[in-house]
């Protein structure tokens, strides 16, 4: 079972800092170079594995190289890749944690950051001189060296102008302030907007643990869409395991705009004042409260990766008759389970009346021992059986 991370315990992963100190002093603030963050580190996949993955339809991959001094980009899947003897090319494979259990387990070492912020594990391989050019990211990232060496140049520049007309985002005027060569097991944390350029020194592999970024535009649009969804469902609660508890929302669809005081006009193309006021009054009746925000964020942030495919077992165990006294339950690497107070969300669905110590433990630890939960309500056993049948949850027999 995964023990909760002690946020007051110094971690080699953070260069001897405690997670509490790191989040207070470095997160979203300044870079941190960590020598031997994971001593003796062995990547969760090999170079050959990544090359095979880049040829699969269900895996997102990109190839970046320079040709005649110009940057080039091609998206996978790839029928063939450049020869290992050719310099200056980089293969990037996205969301490796969605495809490989060991890769997902690596991201769990970073769970001192809320799961809601975790995006994915991207792994890149490069031949000598390979890289994607000086750029900046809009998200926090831990750059963990897996194989070989990579030289990083970084800088906190304000000028974020990009070279126009390129298929990749390259800074027009990169001004590095520091330079590091990372060996296997070394790691570099960079906050958002921090300019950086990584160049392979010989053949290398780099693992990028990236965190989701939320724009005000995305949050506002999501809240509006969530409000519209609740108004459309205002007829009442629906049945099933994932029914949405009703949120108070106005029935605006039955209230028609009326303008009995509208005078005759000499400028018919002008928008009437009354219609503008009616539109503002209508949107003002929508309650954008904490319950709506929880519903929207819970469903949005647990929505599975677009390329995720869950595998249903051929002989899924049924817990509805008897709860196992041994073994354990673990969430599939692709499953996302979040909660807020008594509201739970899994893989884009809202759970109804599901608050139970087992679910809190499963969400925080991602695995629980069945013997610790001997008495469960029938509704929860039905829920867990459904998750196992759908491949969202796995039962590991102690035998």
HELIX and SHEET records of a PDB file:
HELIX    1   1 UNK A   12  UNK A   14  5                                   3    
HELIX    2   2 UNK A   19  UNK A   25  1                                   7    
HELIX    3   3 UNK A   47  UNK A   53  1                                   7    
HELIX    4   4 UNK A   96  UNK A   98  5                                   3    
HELIX    5   5 UNK A  101  UNK A  107  1                                   7    
HELIX    6   6 UNK A  108  UNK A  110  5                                   3    
HELIX    7   7 UNK A  115  UNK A  117  5                                   3    
HELIX    8   8 UNK A  216  UNK A  232  1                                  17    
HELIX    9   9 UNK A  252  UNK A  254  5                                   3    
HELIX   10  10 UNK A  273  UNK A  284  1                                  12    
HELIX   11  11 UNK A  290  UNK A  301  1                                  12    
HELIX   12  12 UNK A  357  UNK A  365  1                                   9    
HELIX   13  13 UNK A  370  UNK A  372  5                                   3    
HELIX   14  14 UNK A  378  UNK A  390  1                                  13    
SHEET    1   A 4 UNK A  32  UNK A  34  0                                        
SHEET    2   A 4 UNK A 187  UNK A 190 -1                                        
SHEET    3   A 4 UNK A 141  UNK A 155 -1                                        
SHEET    4   A 4 UNK A 178  UNK A 182 -1                                        
SHEET    1   B 8 UNK A  32  UNK A  34  0                                        
SHEET    2   B 8 UNK A 187  UNK A 190 -1                                        
SHEET    3   B 8 UNK A 141  UNK A 155 -1                                        
SHEET    4   B 8 UNK A 195  UNK A 211 -1                                        
SHEET    5   B 8 UNK A 118  UNK A 126 -1                                        
SHEET    6   B 8 UNK A  89  UNK A  93 -1                                        
SHEET    7   B 8 UNK A  61  UNK A  67 -1                                        
SHEET    8   B 8 UNK A  70  UNK A  75 -1                                        
SHEET    1   C 3 UNK A 367  UNK A 369  0                                        
SHEET    2   C 3 UNK A 328  UNK A 331 -1                                        
SHEET    3   C 3 UNK A 393  UNK A 396 -1                                        
SHEET    1   D 3 UNK A 337  UNK A 340  0                                        
SHEET    2   D 3 UNK A 343  UNK A 346 -1                                        
SHEET    3   D 3 UNK A 349  UNK A 351 -1                                        
END                                                                             
